[in-house]
């Protein structure tokens, strides 16, 4: 059980709301939500002559695709995400590296960093419009990427 301030600082989980996002060649963008930072493997089922007795064997296969969703509030004259998806064509893809860092309690140093390699946009959703609420207009960008690495400080 943590008893000192240093023990609490080093052993308690960090809150998920203090993070920084950096995208190659793009001015800083403040995202309100990021999801899909997952590393998963496909499963291969192998059946041989003894499978009727021993059952099928399962083994890890290829790494699954990295599918990332990033949401942000719409700001006047800020079309960075639209410009990015609009620059993507059948044979021309502007892939970017994305770094997402979970920051310490002071917001100065990254504690855990997720590095997404060669991401490109596949879908941009406009906000839902509803005259009965006063919610912020939030756009959502879906991305595909080649790889995801995690670095711990």
C-alpha positions, -999 to 999 in steps of 0.1 A, spaced: 0 0 0 14 34 -10 20 56 21 42 85 9 36 111 -17 64 95 -39 48 61 -36 15 74 -47 31 93 -75 49 62 -88 23 35 -82 -11 50 -88 -26 50 -124 -24 83 -144 -56 101 -155 -63 97 -192 -73 133 -198 -38 148 -199 -23 140 -233 -5 156 -262 -9 147 -299 17 155 -326 11 148 -363 40 151 -389 41 184 -408 9 197 -391 4 225 -365 -7 212 -331 -43 199 -330 -62 196 -298 -82 164 -299 -109 158 -274 -109 120 -277 -87 93 -292 -96 57 -294 -83 25 -312 -47 24 -299 -48 -14 -300 -22 -40 -307 -39 -73 -317 -30 -105 -336 -51 -126 -358 -55 -162 -348 -46 -192 -371 -65 -224 -365 -44 -255 -376 -61 -289 -380 -42 -321 -387 -50 -358 -387 -52 -359 -349 -75 -330 -345 -104 -353 -340 -87 -365 -308 -66 -336 -296 -87 -307 -311 -76 -279 -333 -44 -260 -325 -44 -222 -323 -14 -201 -330 -8 -163 -333 -9 -150 -368 -3 -116 -384 -7 -84 -365 -41 -68 -371 -46 -35 -387 -43 -4 -366 -76 15 -368 -76 49 -350 -104 74 -343 -96 110 -334 -123 135 -324 -120 173 -321 -141 203 -318 -147 223 -350 -129 257 -350 -134 285 -375 -111 284 -404 -94 252 -392 -96 227 -421 -65 206 -414 -83 173 -412 -105 180 -442 -74 191 -462 -56 158 -452 -84 135 -462 -91 155 -494 -55 151 -504 -59 113 -505 -65 97 -538 -63 62 -552 -26 62 -558 -16 93 -538 -16 89 -501 -2 114 -476 8 91 -448 18 107 -415 34 96 -382 13 104 -351 27 106 -316 3 104 -286 18 111 -252 2 106 -219 17 133 -198 27 135 -161 6 154 -136 24 187 -144 20 182 -181 57 185 -187 71 151 -194 55 121 -213 51 90 -192 38 67 -220 40 74 -257 21 56 -285 38 60 -319 16 54 -349 34 48 -382 22 57 -417 -13 67 -408 -37 79 -434 -74 91 -432 -102 68 -444 -133 87 -431 -142 121 -418 -175 125 -400 -193 158 -396 -209 165 -362 -244 156 -354 -267 186 -355 -294 190 -329 -312 223 -321 -323 210 -287 -288 209 -272 -259 233 -268 -231 206 -273 -199 215 -290 -197 205 -327 -172 176 -329 -158 161 -360 -144 126 -361 -115 113 -382 -109 76 -388 -74 65 -397 -56 33 -408 -19 28 -399 9 3 -405 22 0 -370 18 10 -334 47 11 -309 44 19 -272 73 35 -253 74 38 -215 94 66 -198 
